[in-house]
Amino acid sequence: VGELSLQVLSFPQDMEKERETLQAWKERVGQELDRVVAFWMEHSHDQEHGGFFTCLGRNGKVYDDLKYVWLQGRQVWMYCRLYRKFERFRRPELLDSAKAGGEFLLRYARVAPPGKKCAFVLTRDGRPVKVQRTIFSECFYIMAMDELWRVTGEARYQSEAVEMMDQIVHWVRKDPSGLGRPWLPGAPASESMAVPMMLLNLVEQLGEADKEMASKYAELDAWCAQRILQHVQRDGQAVLENVSEDGKELPGCLGRHQNAGHALEAGWFLLRHATRKGDPELRAHIIDKFLLLPFRSGWDPDHGGLLYFQDVDGLCPTQLEWAMKLWWPHSEAMIAFLMGYSDSGPALLHLFYQVAEYTFRQFRDPEHGEWFGYLNRDGSVALTIKGGPFKGCFHVPRCLAMCEEMLDALLSR
């Protein structure tokens, strides 16, 4: 009875301590979000042509004025989302920059075949430089247009988003020839987890608070989740980045390839899908396979942080950067563990603390703002740039904004 009394007495104290920790992280995350957004607002806006510079050095100096369509779309989306969700970001200069970025995309992004495929890279004034044979420029174009519609109410943005969405669904599920990617007899019929992941994210985006859109893409929602779930292989003991079209393991390096960051990102996309379905069993499966499993295999026991790539059989990966620590897997892990914790046990919250402590300590630049993107295995900075062809105003502020919202919700509970 004495032991039980002590437990009962200490429980409120434990709860209060946990609340203090959550409150401290909420303040820390919110302050960091302000600093990160300020960095991009100060250094990335192209006042002459619209759109954004993303090739920024450590102090924000532009070292290349090429414009990457992925990152243009992401920054438009990010600014609109902040404007829509956070009172303190409801500032006209943020919305004006987002609109200028959106109009730049509308004018120049769609290049080939005429009016359908988006470029990957544009010059500063919008001339096409390179087109990829993938759907990802189009995906971020959709996200930008849908968020612009949500903050401006201008229907032309939503029409643009839906038209492009239906185009990429056609490419993925019916006829990929429009991507300009010929079928080669030696290439395996493989599926990367990235494609159904991105489509699942777009279903969430387009269907938010919109029953008509949610109904339109309900079948696609289920299809994407099923395709992602088939990447759980080896009797449930591994998440593989690439599988055959019918959900089997592929031979060679392609089949053994693992990317813990992608699995964790897919995990929180799937958690939202399970919430839409109201399926707690699926939610538990996702936490086990897409959060805990990739973390256990991907966390570096010697130096901390998530290894970028791994081989499921422990062989040496062929990618030169396999042992580096990159900004975005750690951002995705923070989101995933906090989202998983919201109605699960405390283990996920402590994993959030573990990842967040490492991330803030190693990636954050207290001198010039924003985060370094590329670390060596030991956590030392490999590249001092703050932005480039793949790192822009997206993963870091999205992580911080979502974590602030989730921490606020936990505290209000």
HUWOWO-V664894 format. One record per helix or strand. SS is the DSSP state (~ for helix, > for strand). FROM is the first residue (numbers start at 1). TO is the last residue. Records with the same first field share a line. If there is no record, write none. Layout:
# HUWOWO-V664894
SS: FROM-TO  FROM-TO
This chain:
# HUWOWO-V664894
~: 2-43  69-85  87-89  92-108  136-152  155-173  176-179  193-207  211-216  218-229  252-256  260-277  280-298  327-341  346-362  395-412
>: 45-45  52-52  55-56  62-64  67-68  110-110  118-118  121-122  128-130  190-192  232-233  238-239  242-244  249-249  257-258  299-299  306-306  310-311  325-326  364-364  371-371  374-375  381-383
